Amino acid sequence: RTSNQAPEANDFIRTQPGWAGINEVYQASRVLYLRTLPIGFALLVALHELVMPRTRLAGMNSAGLTVSWYLLVIAALLALQSRLNQSVLDGLGLMYITKGVSGTLLILNGLGTIGALHWFRTLWAASVAVLIVAALQLLVFRTILFRHAKGKLRPTGSPPDKEVLRKLWKVAVPIGIVGSSAYCVSSIQVPLLGAILGPAAVVPYYLAQRIGQTVGMCVAQLSQPQLPKFTSECARGDWRAAGRRMQDTISAVMAAACAGCLVYFVASPSLVSVWTHSGPYVSPPVLGLMSLEYAMLSSAAIWGQFLLASGSNPFMWSTLMNGGFNLAGSLFLCYNFGTVGLPLAGLISGSCTNYWYAPYRGLQLRHRLARAGSEANGTKETSGNAG
């Protein structure tokens, strides 16, 4: 529950205290997840049936590829469902458990995929491995949550409160747009590369992208455990503690992002050479642009994460613009300049939108927290003097 003295309007939802409030939000969130499930499935089906046949990947289409696609679609939808249980566990302060589970399952996912490809040498077998891990993730998170709740999370027997549903939807739609737009910034690059330049161009870029994203995920571990604590401090009006946590975490993440991306640029070619026995890898200009892009992305994202954790989401339009600019820029630059066009498009679109906007809004939040903390401290001192 939120304090009435929040430094700005936010999207926190007032609920019943304790587990009754958690259950209220959980049951309403389940309704939203189940309602959006068919929409996500329809979009992924349309992508396979309508978009892929019009790209250079059309010649690779086969029954095995189609089966693999739909297995991965089901895996993606299961992973989406598991996010609800993981989010509640994070909110309960069990983020180290969720990170441990996520990391373990990520390793299992990689080992399962590699093992399936090694033993069966088919894409559908690797897709089955991904699906099994996604189902296991949903089961594990749900089991941990319900054991921790000890029977306190259960259907109430009546439909969720319409006002809670409305407020959740008001929060969920912008977050969904931000997530979908962010997909157009990073994850869509490999499919675009294959569609424009052909499958041969995918392997070296995919290797570089996955290594860079792994570095980014490692850096993000510095901030993820701090965000629920920051939200809790904001919710109870402890602005000074929230401001200190925000400042310390952002400083650590930005320093780690710059150092990590420098190591990525210097060391990843040697790593790939040993790993793939001098297999294909991106050129130094492409790797340099990717390193710079990942450093800027991580440094800007941490500001945005604290804004979201404060109960405010000002990024719907900026991220939508970023995704649109990046998609258009990737198409144009990749057609004209090859692989180097992808990270270049990301740098240009990000620099025009969230790479400056997120720190700008984050600094505003930091100033408001400092001012609210000073005012609260002054009020306590005045009350003490009066006493």
C-alpha positions, 0 to 999 in steps of 0.5 A: 500500500502506498503512502499519501505523501508520494513525491508524484502521481504513481500507479500503485494500487491500494488493496487490502492489507497482508495476504488478502491484498496479495491474493486480490491482485494475484487473482485479478492478474490471472484473469488478465494473463488468461485473457491475453493468452489467445492474443499472443498465440494469434500474433505468433501464428500470424507471424509464421503464416503471413510474414515469414513466407515473404522473407528469404526464410521462405525457402527453408520452410518445412514440416519440421520447421513448422512443428518447431515454431509452434513448439516454441510458441507454446514454450513462450506462452508458458514462460509468460504465464510463469512471470506472474508467479515469479513477480509475486515471489519477487514482490514478497522479497524472495528475489534471490530464490527466483534468480537462482531458479531462473539461472538454473533453468537457463543453464538447463535450457542451454544444456538441453538444447545442445544435447537435443541437437547433438543426439537428434540433429533436428530443430524440433528436438531442440524445441521440445527441450525448450518446451520442457524447461518452460513447463518446468519453470512454470511448475517450479515457480508456482510450487514455491509460491503456493508453498510460501503462501500456505493456502492464502492464495486461492480463488475467492469464489467471486469475480475479481473487483472491477476497479482492481482489474481496471487499474491493473489493465491501466498499468499492464497496457503501457508495460506491454507496449514497452515490452513489445517495443523493446522486442523491436529493439533487440530480439527482432534483429536476428530474424531481420538479419536472416530475412534480409541477408540470408541464414548464413549471416545469422550465426556470427551475429547471433553468437555476438548478440548472445554473449553481449546479452549474457553480459547485460544479464550479469550486470542486471543482477546487481539491480534486480534484488534492489528494485523490490526493496526500493518499491517497498521503501517508496510504498511506506514513504521512506524517501531517504532510504529509497534515494540512497538505494537508487543512487548507489545501485545506479552508480554500480550498474553503470560502472559494471556495464561499461567495464563488462562491455569493454571486456566483451569487446576485447575478449569475446573474439578469442572466446569464440575462436576457442569455442568454435575453432575459429568459426565465423564471428562479427567484424571489429567495427560491428563488435565495437558498435554492439559493445557501445550499444549494450553499454548505453542500453544498460546504463539507460535501462537502470534509470528506467527500472527505478522509475517503473519500480517507483510506480510510474511508467513514462516510457510507453511512447518513447519506447514505442518510438524507439522500437519503430525507429529501430525497426525502420532503421534496421531494415534500411541500414541492413539492406544498404550496409549489411550487418553493421546496420543493425547495431548502428540502427540501435544506437541511432534510435536509442540515442533519439529516445530512451538513452537520454529520456530514461536518465532525464526522467530518472534524475527528476525522480532522484531529485523528488526523492531527495526533496521528499526525504528532506521535508520528511526529516525536517518535519520529524525535527520540528516535531521533536523540538516541539515535544 
